[in-house]
Amino acid sequence: MPVPVADRVAVITDEDPSVPGDRAVKLRDLAASLGSGHRFEAFTAEPTLEPELLRASPANRSAVKAAYLRQRPKATDRWERIEEKSTVREQAAEFARHFEEQGLRKGQFAQDLAVAVAENPSFVVPTYLQRAIEWISEMPPSADSSSRPSTTTNLSPS
């Protein structure tokens, strides 16, 4: 019988509207077909991380805005169009549209966001990311730690 390499695997993904099908369902089905469905879970952003940041909390608006405008400093009029939307869901959808239209770089946006979040201690992590962290941190009820290899690394000099 194969020995699993992990007690649990959490995949964080998004809907990716450009790809047909439901990625999370496909991944769950794959895990189940390998006999590891009980060790696997997928957590999905709707539609992607960036708009989820706005939907998570009004407290995130200033950090997301700062990161957006850092990449596109002349796009304040576009940001104003985002803020003009009446609901958070509409604002997130408008932000997603502008994010794609403007060709913002996700990696650079993440770096700019990290800087902005460091200055905004009230930033709220989107729910799907919170759930993924909580789920992967739980010890599965059937886990027997005596049969798992040690994951401790000694970093002290010999």
C-alpha positions as CSV (number, residue, x, y, z in Angstrom):
1,M,0.0,0.0,0.0
2,P,1.4,3.4,-0.9
3,V,2.5,5.7,1.9
4,P,1.1,9.2,1.7
5,V,3.6,12.0,1.6
6,A,1.4,14.3,3.6
7,D,-1.4,14.1,6.2
8,R,-3.3,16.8,4.3
9,V,-3.0,18.7,1.1
10,A,-4.7,22.1,0.6
11,V,-4.8,23.6,-2.8
12,I,-5.6,27.3,-3.1
13,T,-6.9,28.2,-6.6
14,D,-9.3,30.5,-8.4
15,E,-12.1,30.0,-10.8
16,D,-10.0,31.2,-13.8
17,P,-12.9,32.1,-16.1
18,S,-10.7,31.5,-19.1
19,V,-10.4,27.8,-18.3
20,P,-13.4,25.5,-18.9
21,G,-14.7,23.3,-16.1
22,D,-14.4,23.5,-12.3
23,R,-10.8,23.1,-11.3
24,A,-11.6,22.4,-7.6
25,V,-14.0,19.6,-8.6
26,K,-11.5,18.1,-10.9
27,L,-8.8,18.2,-8.2
28,R,-11.1,16.6,-5.6
29,D,-12.0,13.9,-8.1
30,L,-8.4,13.2,-8.8
31,A,-7.5,13.0,-5.1
32,A,-10.5,10.6,-4.5
33,S,-9.4,8.4,-7.4
34,L,-6.0,8.1,-5.8
35,G,-7.5,7.1,-2.5
36,S,-6.6,10.4,-0.8
37,G,-9.9,12.3,-1.0
38,H,-10.0,12.4,2.8
39,R,-6.6,14.1,2.8
40,F,-7.3,16.7,0.2
41,E,-9.3,19.9,-0.1
42,A,-9.4,22.8,-2.6
43,F,-10.2,26.4,-1.6
44,T,-11.3,28.7,-4.4
45,A,-11.3,32.4,-5.0
46,E,-14.3,33.7,-6.9
47,P,-13.2,34.7,-9.5
48,T,-9.6,35.5,-8.5
49,L,-7.5,36.6,-5.5
50,E,-7.4,40.3,-6.3
51,P,-11.2,41.0,-6.3
52,E,-11.5,38.7,-3.2
53,L,-9.2,41.1,-1.4
54,L,-11.8,43.9,-1.8
55,R,-14.7,41.7,-1.0
56,A,-13.1,40.5,2.3
57,S,-13.5,43.7,4.1
58,P,-13.9,47.5,3.7
59,A,-10.7,47.7,5.8
60,N,-8.8,46.3,2.7
61,R,-9.7,49.1,0.4
62,S,-6.8,51.4,1.1
63,A,-4.2,48.7,0.8
64,V,-5.7,47.4,-2.5
65,K,-6.0,50.9,-3.8
66,A,-2.4,51.7,-2.9
67,A,-1.1,48.6,-4.7
68,Y,-3.3,49.3,-7.8
69,L,-2.2,52.9,-8.1
70,R,1.5,52.0,-7.5
71,Q,1.4,50.1,-10.8
72,R,-0.9,52.6,-12.5
73,P,-0.3,56.0,-10.9
74,K,-2.3,57.8,-13.6
75,A,-5.3,55.6,-13.2
76,T,-7.0,57.4,-10.3
77,D,-10.0,58.0,-12.6
78,R,-10.4,54.2,-13.0
79,W,-10.1,53.7,-9.3
80,E,-12.8,56.3,-8.8
81,R,-15.1,54.3,-11.2
82,I,-14.5,51.2,-8.9
83,E,-15.4,53.2,-5.8
84,E,-18.6,54.6,-7.5
85,K,-20.2,51.1,-7.6
86,S,-22.9,50.8,-5.0
87,T,-22.1,47.3,-3.6
88,V,-18.9,45.6,-2.6
89,R,-19.6,42.8,-5.1
90,E,-20.0,45.4,-8.0
91,Q,-16.8,47.1,-6.8
92,A,-14.9,43.8,-6.8
93,A,-16.2,42.9,-10.3
94,E,-15.2,46.3,-11.6
95,F,-11.7,46.0,-10.0
96,A,-11.3,42.6,-11.6
97,R,-12.2,44.1,-15.0
98,H,-9.8,47.0,-14.6
99,F,-7.1,44.7,-13.3
100,E,-7.2,42.6,-16.5
101,E,-7.7,45.6,-18.8
102,Q,-4.8,47.4,-17.4
103,G,-2.6,44.4,-17.6
104,L,-1.5,44.6,-14.0
105,R,1.2,42.1,-13.1
106,K,0.0,39.8,-10.4
107,G,3.4,39.2,-8.8
108,Q,4.2,42.9,-8.7
109,F,0.7,43.6,-7.3
110,A,1.3,41.1,-4.6
111,Q,4.6,42.8,-3.7
112,D,3.0,46.2,-3.7
113,L,0.1,44.9,-1.6
114,A,2.5,43.4,0.9
115,V,4.0,46.8,1.4
116,A,0.6,48.4,1.8
117,V,-0.6,45.7,4.2
118,A,2.4,46.3,6.4
119,E,1.1,49.8,6.9
120,N,-2.5,48.6,7.4
121,P,-2.8,46.3,10.5
122,S,-6.6,46.0,10.0
123,F,-6.2,44.2,6.7
124,V,-8.6,41.1,6.5
125,V,-7.6,37.9,4.8
126,P,-10.3,36.6,2.4
127,T,-12.4,33.9,3.9
128,Y,-11.3,31.1,1.5
129,L,-7.7,31.7,2.5
130,Q,-8.6,31.7,6.2
131,R,-10.5,28.4,5.7
132,A,-7.5,26.9,3.9
133,I,-5.1,27.8,6.6
134,E,-7.4,26.5,9.3
135,W,-8.1,23.3,7.5
136,I,-4.4,22.5,6.8
137,S,-3.5,23.3,10.4
138,E,-6.0,20.8,11.9
139,M,-4.6,17.3,12.7
140,P,-6.8,14.7,10.9
141,P,-8.5,12.5,13.5
142,S,-7.0,9.3,12.1
143,A,-3.4,10.5,11.9
144,D,-0.9,8.4,13.7
145,S,2.1,10.5,14.3
146,S,4.3,7.5,15.1
147,S,4.1,6.3,11.5
148,R,5.0,9.6,9.9
149,P,8.6,10.6,9.2
150,S,10.0,13.4,11.3
151,T,9.7,16.9,9.8
152,T,12.0,18.5,12.3
153,T,15.1,20.1,11.0
154,N,18.0,20.9,13.4
155,L,19.5,24.3,12.4
156,S,21.9,24.6,15.2
157,P,25.6,24.3,14.5
158,S,27.1,20.9,15.3
